[in-house]
Amino acid sequence: MHKKVVIIGDGCFPKKEYPRYLIRTADVIICCDGAFNKYMRNCNSLFGTERLPDAVIGDIDSLSESARRKYQDIIIHIDEQENNDQTKAFTWALENIEDISDIHILGATGQREDHTIGNISLLMEYARRFNTEARGINVEMVSDFSTIFAVTDSIELNCGTGRSISVISPDNSLKIKSSGLEWPTDDVVFDNWWKATLNKACSDTVKLEFSHRSIAIIIMN
């Protein structure tokens, strides 16, 4: 059976129904170190009862000594500092959970702009490093306001007319021909993050044609 994994970060815990639905219907719930207390405070409103996450991952510096003892069976202590807790959780999931079909990352944005920017940009790192598209693993960052994902090549999005769409790429050699967008991206030079943001779908389907295999972030509101 294909498994759906939710990773919860220490940003803004979701209040809207869709991201909370993703938590309720996940096969595996992983809390980053700092998010555990927020998750536990929201358990009753999510499930009607206490439902422990399947794993709490990180350097565990955000948990009290008593919490470390009480929840030791689900704590996975990863002390290295080269990667943040989101990446530690993501890597652990791919290495330890079989038959993953979806990874939804929640609580990755809000509160601190530097963490928000870093966490969003990591989606591109995951797509390149773990080759998730080719492996058929759907990876999305979901908040109360948007759905964000990385793409490495041309794509067709069935997003619905009127949907707000932003395209961000760090590759200034990349050209993206578009159809279905109110403002075509054909002549955009991706030399700054804002260059193809705040666009809008003018048809139900948006097509983005890459000049070469590269990397980009799609943000849909």
C-alpha positions in Angstrom: 0.0 0.0 0.0 1.3 3.4 -0.9 1.9 5.6 2.2 1.3 9.3 2.7 3.7 11.0 5.0 3.3 14.3 6.7 6.3 16.3 8.1 5.4 19.1 10.5 7.8 21.9 11.1 8.0 24.6 13.7 6.4 27.4 11.7 2.7 28.3 11.7 0.6 25.3 12.6 -2.2 25.1 10.1 -5.7 26.4 10.9 -7.5 25.7 7.7 -9.2 22.5 6.8 -7.1 21.2 3.9 -3.7 21.0 5.6 -5.4 19.7 8.8 -7.1 17.0 6.6 -3.6 16.0 5.4 -2.5 15.4 9.0 -5.7 13.4 9.8 -5.4 11.2 6.8 -1.6 10.6 6.9 -0.2 7.1 7.3 2.9 8.5 9.0 3.2 11.7 11.0 6.7 13.1 11.6 7.3 16.1 13.8 10.4 18.1 13.6 12.0 18.7 17.0 10.5 22.1 17.7 7.0 21.3 16.3 6.2 18.5 18.7 4.6 20.7 21.4 2.5 22.5 18.9 1.3 19.2 17.4 0.4 17.8 20.8 -1.6 21.0 21.6 -3.7 20.5 18.5 -4.2 16.7 18.8 -7.7 16.9 20.3 -9.0 19.3 17.7 -7.5 17.2 14.9 -8.4 13.7 16.0 -10.8 14.1 19.0 -8.1 12.4 21.1 -4.4 12.3 21.7 -2.6 10.8 18.8 1.2 10.6 19.1 3.3 11.2 16.0 5.2 8.3 14.6 8.5 10.0 15.0 10.0 13.2 16.4 13.2 14.0 14.6 16.0 16.5 15.2 18.7 17.4 17.7 15.9 17.4 20.3 17.1 20.6 22.0 13.5 21.9 22.1 12.2 19.1 24.4 12.4 19.1 28.1 14.2 16.3 29.9 10.9 14.9 31.1 9.5 14.9 27.6 12.6 13.1 26.3 12.1 10.4 28.8 8.3 10.1 28.3 8.4 10.0 24.5 11.8 8.2 24.1 10.2 5.4 22.0 9.3 7.9 19.1 12.3 10.2 19.4 15.0 10.0 16.7 18.0 12.0 17.8 20.1 13.3 14.8 22.7 15.6 16.1 24.5 16.7 13.0 24.3 20.4 12.1 24.8 20.3 8.3 21.1 19.9 7.7 18.0 21.5 9.4 15.3 19.4 11.0 13.1 19.5 8.0 15.8 17.9 5.9 16.6 15.4 8.6 13.0 14.3 8.7 12.7 14.2 4.9 15.8 12.1 4.6 14.8 9.8 7.4 11.4 9.2 5.8 12.8 8.3 2.4 15.4 5.9 4.0 13.1 4.2 6.5 9.5 4.2 5.1 8.7 1.9 2.2 6.2 2.7 -0.6 5.9 6.4 0.0 3.6 8.0 -2.5 3.3 11.5 -1.0 5.2 13.7 1.4 3.4 16.8 2.6 5.5 19.3 4.6 3.4 21.5 6.9 4.4 24.2 9.3 7.4 25.1 7.2 6.5 28.8 6.7 5.6 31.7 8.9 7.1 33.3 12.0 10.7 33.7 10.6 11.3 34.8 7.1 14.8 33.3 7.0 13.4 29.9 7.9 10.6 30.3 5.4 12.9 31.1 2.5 15.3 28.4 3.5 12.6 25.7 3.8 11.0 26.6 0.5 14.3 26.6 -1.4 15.1 23.1 0.1 12.3 21.7 -2.0 14.5 22.2 -5.0 17.4 20.5 -3.2 15.2 17.5 -2.4 14.0 17.2 -6.1 17.6 17.1 -7.3 19.2 15.1 -4.5 16.5 12.4 -4.1 15.1 12.4 -7.7 11.6 12.3 -6.2 9.8 13.1 -9.5 11.3 10.1 -11.2 10.5 7.9 -8.2 6.9 8.9 -8.4 6.9 10.6 -5.0 4.7 13.7 -4.8 6.4 16.3 -2.6 4.4 19.4 -1.6 4.8 22.1 1.0 1.3 23.1 2.2 0.2 26.0 4.4 -3.1 27.9 5.0 -2.2 30.1 2.1 -0.5 28.1 -0.6 0.8 24.8 -2.1 4.5 24.8 -3.1 6.4 22.2 -5.1 9.6 21.9 -7.1 9.8 20.9 -10.8 12.8 19.9 -12.8 11.4 19.9 -16.3 8.4 20.9 -18.5 5.1 20.4 -16.8 1.3 20.7 -17.3 -0.7 22.0 -14.3 -4.4 21.4 -14.1 -4.9 24.3 -11.7 -8.2 25.9 -12.7 -8.9 29.3 -14.2 -8.1 32.2 -11.9 -5.6 30.4 -9.7 -2.7 32.5 -8.6 0.7 31.1 -9.7 4.3 32.1 -9.1 7.3 30.6 -10.7 10.8 31.0 -9.1 14.1 29.6 -10.4 17.7 30.2 -9.5 18.8 29.3 -13.0 19.3 32.5 -15.0 20.0 30.4 -18.2 16.6 28.8 -18.0 13.8 29.9 -20.4 10.2 28.9 -19.7 7.6 29.2 -22.4 4.1 29.3 -21.0 0.5 28.9 -22.1 -2.5 29.5 -19.9 -1.0 32.3 -17.9 -2.3 35.8 -17.9 1.3 37.1 -18.3 3.5 34.8 -20.4 6.9 33.8 -19.1 8.5 33.4 -22.5 10.8 36.4 -22.1 11.5 36.3 -18.4 15.1 36.2 -17.3 15.3 34.4 -14.0 17.9 36.6 -12.4 15.8 37.5 -9.3 13.1 35.7 -7.3 10.3 38.1 -8.1 10.6 37.9 -11.9 7.7 35.5 -12.6 5.7 35.8 -9.4 2.1 37.0 -8.9 0.8 35.5 -12.1 -2.6 34.1 -12.7 -4.1 31.2 -14.7 -6.3 32.3 -17.5 -7.4 28.8 -18.4 -7.9 25.5 -16.5 -4.6 24.2 -17.7 -1.2 25.9 -17.5 1.7 24.5 -19.5 5.4 25.4 -18.7 8.0 24.3 -21.3 11.6 24.4 -20.0 14.4 25.2 -22.4 16.5 22.5 -20.6 16.2 20.3 -17.6 16.7 22.6 -14.6 14.9 23.5 -11.4 12.1 25.8 -10.3 9.6 26.3 -7.6 5.9 26.6 -8.3 3.7 28.4 -5.7 0.0 28.2 -6.1 -2.4 30.2 -3.9 
